[in-house]
Every structure is written in structure tokens, then in C-alpha cells.
Amino acid sequence: MLVLLILHLVAALAAPLLVRRWGPRACYPLALVPAAAFGWALVRTPAVADGGALVETYPWIPRLGLNLDLRMTTLSWLMTLLIGGVGALVLLYSGRYFPAGAAGNARYAAVMVAFAGAMLGLVFADDLLLLYTCWELTTVFSYLLIGHSTERRSSRWAAAQALTVTTFGGLAMLVGFIMLGHHAGTYRLSELAGRPLPGGAYLITAVLLILLGALSKSAVLPFTSWLPVAMAAPTPVSAYLHAAAMVKAGIYLLGLLAPVLALVGPWRPVVLAAGLATMVAGGWAALRQTDLKLLLAYGTVSQLGLLAAVVGTGTGDAALAGVAMLLAHALFKAALFLVVGVIDHGTGTRDLRELSGLWRTTPVLAVVALLAAASMAGLPPLLGFVAKEAIFAAFTGQPLLLAVLVVGTVLTVAYSIRFLWGAFGTRPGRAPTELGRVAVPMLVPPALLAVAGMVAGPAADELDRLLRPYAELLGPTHSQLAFWPGLHLPLGLSALTLAGGAVLFALRGPLAPVLSRLRSPVTGLQGYEWITHRFDQAAVDITSVTQRGSLPQYLGVILIVLAAAPGGTLLAVRPWEQSFALWGSPAQPVVLLVISVAALLAVGATRRLTAMLLVGMTGYGTAMLFVLHGAPDLALTQFLVETVTIAVFVLVLRRLPERFSVRPLRLSRWLRRGIGLAVGATVAGLAVTTAGARQEPSIAEQFPALAAEQGHGRNVVNVTLVDIRAWDTLGELTVLVAAATGVASLVFVRSRTGPRPRRLETYDRDTFTGRPVWLRGGTTLHERHRSIVLEVITRLVFHTAVLFSFFLVFSGHNAPGGGFAGGLVASLALTMRYLAGGRQELAEAAPVGAGTVLGTGLAIAAGGGLLAVLTGAAPLSSTRIDLWLPLIGDFYLITSLFFDIGVYLVVIGLALDVLRSLGAEVDRHIEAGGRAGDGLADEPPGERG
């Protein structure tokens, strides 16, 4: 089974290449893939004929106890035959249906094969969560197939509606699955029947949620509106998704869970009421349609309601009749949709008012349609007749339900005749419609499906033997599928429905006013549009109230919710029981006092620079707390991060007003202080509660030993980042690179990985005397913008800072430091060069694009993680490599050093992005506007006095 799923995946990936080479005729070899599934299931018929099952299990997410549990029983065997057989025929049909070179052919072929694979995964799944995964895959693929004609608004609207409705039902179903599986202690479908189920409202809620998903997928009331609208899809899509496969997923789920849940309180009432109401409403709507495809669509809705009611009833006789009707419906409805596709393809219309006499021009197609429509109407000797007789027999003892079934079947007969008359009948006074020559690949698939329905009728006894094992799961079966059931009540009801349907069609003229008036005051489409409009309007109203462009308001709302929800819960529950010390040393409350005072003053500051410096004090105070707690690595990192943050703030503040807005009054400032205190208390309470809630020893207690034994380092913090949690660090590096690229792209208008920046041309007299000039960028600044003290300090500390950054990288595995801290030190050194000499000096100091540095760093980090693989270790793990060099002797190298080097380069690349976007580019904009700092533009070097 897994091989079949992989085969569909490979075919879906290869489909675009095949279509580019062969055009739509690539569908012919692609049809072999679902055909293989059909043949595989056919060969394994003996294995499931007597109630057996084929089982395969593969590890999926072992730590969560999830496996790929695949299982094929009688019901899934039948669905596999339909998915594979009808899928192969539809792909064969598609090879001539779509014109060569049409946009979307490659996408159609790939998604159609992928959809078939997802449907197979759905019916093979023996795990509720795996079933849901495949369920949602079919939803996504159906969205792509329904919206095939992306240039048409109707297609996009239909795809969005189908996606919205079925996804809503799928999410509800997922909750029901989790409730059911969690309480039963297993998510294995094959084990649910033997597990005790919860009772009361819990189980009723789970069942209703599962039914919500099943009914929405199969377009049963109140979710019928999406299926007729989905007829905007190409006809092959309608034949496969909306007749044989996707819409059967909900019916399949009802049949799958009926042995377990059919006796639960709401199951039968909901299924019977929704199914029978859908049957009658869909049949009545089909009689009003003039579009042949819409007529079949509403007919599909009607018969899906019938299938839901019969399969979901939960008795053996109904189950046997239901699966027989499921097979019959897939055969005749897929054939009829393909017939409509031939008519539409050849005549350019599906309007039955414009068609006339097609039976004369295409007699073979007319015979195919006659066989399929006769099976839909329930005429002997076709399979539709056998299934209808079995349904009547299953409900013989329930007069009310039987009467509704008879009414629905009368409507089915009437719209079956209407279809044949509309598609092939001759209109008085109108010349026969010319269809032209029908291509064999478009005629063979519907013909095979129609013939299969005719052959299966006389083979009812054999079909009964194959399907009975499923029916017996729900209890004893007293009836059977029979080609000639004998003279009994069901046969009389069949004759009555045929006669009633013929009379209803014959009276179509006098009944036309009744048909047009007798309808629901609010259609499903109108209901869907009303709901979506209300959601859109609510979103607009909420947005207009909350999104006012005020960042303090946004943050205030977030923080108030944080303080009110978790904070209120803490006060109500009072979960803390443990005692704790307020401080461990006398210095800690002093530092805490400094942090608190700085934070309170920052809230009331009116100058931006003052507020930024006060916030920086809180950061440095936090670093001091790390020092006092004996965490030098964290303290070093915090000091460096705070320093870089202050530098970034300085760059940003150049383009902002000196003072904050005058609007925050004294009351507002006190309100902000109150919010801050509440949030601080909440976070502190959560920290205390979380620390006290631990029931098992922390895994961090094992880190020192792991760092020394497996990471070959004594610095636990650094080894954790580059070895124990290296995958997390690599993911964070990737996010950091993406974020830097996005932020810089908002400011940069030139390439970030382009050629090396042009070297500075300076007119300093030292250049002409042959003396070397360092920090030449400073000579390009206006005298009033230069700081001699800063230039001298930069000359003194730059090289030392760079060397210190290297030291931190190479020593970080055993001492405080690492790639991140080293990168921050190097970034501060570059920041000093920029502040001392401006953007020209930055170009001299780092003559390489920031994007290049970021990409190189990420590549080295990822590539360095693969070095361990060469020694047989896991990727991104630390491996010791013993080396020897002349004059040095024996030494060893830890492979995680290269990971640290990658981190080092990524941090430097991020700093370059910040300096060039918020620094150099802002400088350039200031110069272009004729103002810089105090309003004087930088003068070109040659124009200075």
C-alpha cells in the first residue's frame, strides 16, 4: 500500500515534465498509476473476500507514538477499485479533453494524480490522525482542481467556497477525532470497536463534530451549496471528484465509523434527517436545471443524501445496500459527467434548451448515456436497480422512512429522463445539433463505466459475496443483493417509482410554475454568501476599532490581555506553594533597584534618547544579575547585545523627533507604569509557578556531562548551542538570515551581494606624500561632524576588538565566548569604524556585501554540521579530530568550531545589513535632501577650504 502512495507521489512530481514534453497526451502514461492501484486491489480480492484484511505499519513519528498504519478491508477495497479504476479512465479521457498548449495542463495532471494518491491514503489509513492528514490533502488538491481556470472569477470563487466549507468541517472533525481517540486510548480504527467509549455529553459532542466533517465533505444539508458551484471545474474533475472520489470520502467515513458509533444517541437521527432531506431537496432542484452539468450536480447532491442516510443507518441490511449503491452511483454518475463533457466539447453548450437530436448524430454516445441514466433511475438489469431494491428491502419495516425514499426515487427517475430528453431528444422544428466526430479516448471511458454498471447487475450474487463481510460488521443481514429478488414489496415500489417519475416528467409543462415557485426562501449559496459577508464586515468593524495606527495602543492591548488572563488565573488559583529566597547576595537587590528605577524613569521620559539610555540601563542591569548568578556567558552576551542595540537605536533616532509626542499626559504615563507593573508581576508569578510545577528532574542537569563526553567542551552554554541543540540553532540562523534580508530590502535599493564597494578616492595630503592613511573615511566628513577623540579611540581599539572576537570564537567551546559573542564584538568594531568615518569608512572596513557574508555564514554552519557525518557521527554533532603539525605537535579539532564560525559570520552580516540600511543608506538620503545632522550637507572632498 505504501508503494502505491509513493508511486502516486513520484508520478505527480514527474507530471509537469511529461506534460511539457508531450502535452495533454502525457495523461495516457499517467493513467497507468491509478490503473496500477486498481489492478493491485483486484489481485488482492481473495484476501478480503472473506472478511480478511491487509495490514502494513511503518514508523512515522515514533516519539509521539504515531505510525503509518495502513489497512485494507472490504470497504476500503471497494473504494480503492473506484479511486484507481475511475481515476485511470478520467486521465485517459483528459488526454483529448484539454487542448494542447493550454495554460494549466501541467498543473492539472500533477494535481489529479496527487489527488488520487491522497484519496488512496485516506481509504488505506487505519489511524484517525493519518486519515485526517489525507482528508485535508484531498481538500487542498480539490481546491486546485476546481479553480483550474484561474483567469475566471467563477472558478476562483467556487474553489474558495469548496475549500472554506470542507476545511471548516475537517477542523471540526479533527477535534472529534482527538476527543474520541484520547478517551478510547487509541487512534487505530481497527482497535476502536474493542475499546470502551466514553458516555454522556463528551461522546455526543465528539460524534457531532465527526458528523460535521463527514456531511460537509459529501455536500449533505446544510452544506450542499459548494457542490453545484464546484461545477465551474473542468468536466473530468467533476466526473472524478464530484461523482466517484472526493464526495465519497464523507460517505466512506460514515461507513467506516458506523460499526462503532451508529448506536450513539445523535448519530442515526442526524444522518437520517440530513440525508433524506438532502435527497428530496437535491432531486427537486435537479428538475429545475437547464444546464446538463448542473442537473447532474444536483442529482449527485440528492444521491449523496441517499447514501449518507443508508450507509449511516448502522444496520447490516442497510450497509449492504449502501455500499452497493455507492458502487453503482460512482459508475453511472462518472459516466454521465463524461458524456456531458463530450457534448460540451463538441457543441460548445450544455444548455438542454439548445440541444436537439444528438441521438441521431452520435448514436453510440446516446446508448452510453442511456445505460448510465437507466442505472441511475433504477431500471433492471442494471446495478442501480439491484442497489435500489436492496435499499427498499432494508427499510421495509420503517414506513415513514420508506415513503421518503420512494419520493426521492421518483424525483431521481424524473431527472434521469429529463437528462436523456434534454441531451439527446429531438425538439420539434429544430435541426439536429451537430456534434462531430468523437475521439475514441473520450468515448471509451464513459462506455466502460456504463457497461460495468450493466454487467454488475446480473453479477449481483457474486457482488453480494464480496461486500457481505463489511455488512456483517454491523449485525446480521436478512436480505441480499440479487439480480431478480422476486415478487415482493420492494419490486412493487420500484415499479411505482418508475411510473411516478415518468408521470412527473410528462407533466413538466403544467408543473413548471410549481417547480419555479416551490423552493427554499434562502438557498445554500445565499446562506454561504451571507455568512462570509458577515465575517468580512465583522473583520472590518473590529479592524477599524483596534487598528488605529497607534503602536502604544497595540502594545497596551497585548500587555493588558497578558496581565488579565494569565495574571487573573494566577490570582484565582494561587498555584504557588513552594518557598523561595528573594535574593542570594546583597548585591542583587541593589542591581534590581537600579533596574526598577531606570524602567520607571524610562516610562516617564519625554526625550527619545533619554528613554533609550534608560532602557539600556535595564539591559546592563540584567547582565549584572547574570554575573551575580554565575553565568558569565549569558552576561557577556547580554552586555554585547545591549551595546549593539543602543547603537542601532542611535541610528534610528537620527530620523525621529527629539521628543516624544505631547499626547501622553501625566495620567497616561501613570497608566503605562501600572500596565508595566502588572505585566512584570504576572511574568514573575508565571516564572515562580512554572519552576515549582516541575515533577521530574530537569534535563539540563545532564548537560554538563553531555557537554564534556559528547560535545568535547566545558562551556555548557556554547556546547548546547552548537551540539546538543544544534538543529534549533541552525533553524534560528536561517530565520535570522531571512529576517535580515527582509528588513534590509525595505531600505536598500541596490544589490546586497553585488560587486565590491568602490574604494575611496581621498584628497588628503598624506596620500600624496606616500604616507599610509588609515581611517580615511573620516577625511570625507565635514569638520563639524568629526570627532577626533572617537577617531583616536577607534584607531587604538579596532584591531584589538577584531582579534578579541577571534579569541572568543576559538575559545568559546571551553570558556565564555562563542561565535555569537565574537560576532557581536566584531560588529561593534565595525560600528565604531562607521561612527568615526561615516558610510565611506564602512565601505573601506567591509568591502563585501552583507548578503554574501550572511549566505557564507549559513553555508559554513550547515556544511560544518556535515563534517561529523564523515566520521560516522550524526549531523551537527561535535566530533573530535586528532591532528599533528610540524613545530606544533599533536592537537585536536572539534568540528563544531566550523558551526561557530558560521554563526560568527551571520552575526557580522546582520550588523552590516543594519549599518548599511539604517546607517549608510539613511546618510545617503539625508545628503540627498540637503541636510545632515545640523542641516549642513557633506561637501565633496575637492570643495573643502
Sequence and secondary structure as in RCSB ss.txt:
>XXXX:A:sequence
MLVLLILHLVAALAAPLLVRRWGPRACYPLALVPAAAFGWALVRTPAVADGGALVETYPWIPRLGLNLDLRMTTL
SWLMTLLIGGVGALVLLYSGRYFPAGAAGNARYAAVMVAFAGAMLGLVFADDLLLLYTCWELTTVFSYLLIGHST
ERRSSRWAAAQALTVTTFGGLAMLVGFIMLGHHAGTYRLSELAGRPLPGGAYLITAVLLILLGALSKSAVLPFTS
WLPVAMAAPTPVSAYLHAAAMVKAGIYLLGLLAPVLALVGPWRPVVLAAGLATMVAGGWAALRQTDLKLLLAYGT
VSQLGLLAAVVGTGTGDAALAGVAMLLAHALFKAALFLVVGVIDHGTGTRDLRELSGLWRTTPVLAVVALLAAAS
MAGLPPLLGFVAKEAIFAAFTGQPLLLAVLVVGTVLTVAYSIRFLWGAFGTRPGRAPTELGRVAVPMLVPPALLA
VAGMVAGPAADELDRLLRPYAELLGPTHSQLAFWPGLHLPLGLSALTLAGGAVLFALRGPLAPVLSRLRSPVTGL
QGYEWITHRFDQAAVDITSVTQRGSLPQYLGVILIVLAAAPGGTLLAVRPWEQSFALWGSPAQPVVLLVISVAAL
LAVGATRRLTAMLLVGMTGYGTAMLFVLHGAPDLALTQFLVETVTIAVFVLVLRRLPERFSVRPLRLSRWLRRGI
GLAVGATVAGLAVTTAGARQEPSIAEQFPALAAEQGHGRNVVNVTLVDIRAWDTLGELTVLVAAATGVASLVFVR
SRTGPRPRRLETYDRDTFTGRPVWLRGGTTLHERHRSIVLEVITRLVFHTAVLFSFFLVFSGHNAPGGGFAGGLV
ASLALTMRYLAGGRQELAEAAPVGAGTVLGTGLAIAAGGGLLAVLTGAAPLSSTRIDLWLPLIGDFYLITSLFFD
IGVYLVVIGLALDVLRSLGAEVDRHIEAGGRAGDGLADEPPGERG
>XXXX:A:secstr
 HHHHHHHHHHHHHHHHHHHHHGGGGHHHHTHHHHHHHHHHHHTHHHHHTS  EEEEEEEEGGGTEEEEEEE HH
HHHHHHHHHHHHHHHHHHHHHHS TT TTHHHHHHHHHHHHHHHHHHHHB BHHHHHHHHHHHHHHHHHHHT  T
T HHHHHHHHHHHHHHHHHHHHHHHHHHHHHHHHT  BHHHHTTS    HHHHHHHHHHHHHHHHHHTT TTS T
HHHHGGGS HHHHHIIIIISTTHHHHHHHHHHHHHHTTSTTHHHHHHHHHHHHHHHHHHHHTT  BHHHHHHHHH
HHHHHHHHHHHTT  HHHHHHHHHHHHHHHHHHHHHHHHHHHHHHHHS  BTTT   HHHH HHHHHHHHHHHHH
HHT TTSHHHHHHHHHHHHTTT HHHHHHHHHHHHHHHHHHHHHHHHHH   TT          HHHHHHHHHHH
HHHHHHTTTHHHHHHHHHHHHGGGS       SS  SSHHHHHHHHHHHHHHHHHHTHHHHHHHHHHSS SS HH
HHHHHHHHHHHHHHHHHHHHH SS HHHHHHHHHHHHHHHHHHHHHHH        S SSTHHHHHHHHHHHHHH
HHHH  BHHHHHHHHHHHHHHHHHHHHHTT HHHHHHHHHHHHHHHHHHHHHHTTS SB  S   HHHHHHHHHH
HHHHHHHHHHHHHHHHHT  S  GGGGHHHHHHHTS  S HHHHIIIIITHHHHHHHHHHHHHHHHHHHHHH  S
 SS S         HHHHTT   SSGGGGGS GGG  HHHHHHHHHHHHHHHHHHHHHHHHTTTSS  HHHHHHH
HHHHHHHHHHHHHHHHHHHH  S HHHHHHHHHHHHHHHHHHHHHTT  TT   EEEEEETTTEEEEEETHHHHH
HHHHHHHHHHHHHHIIIIIIIHHHHHHHTT  TTT     GGG  
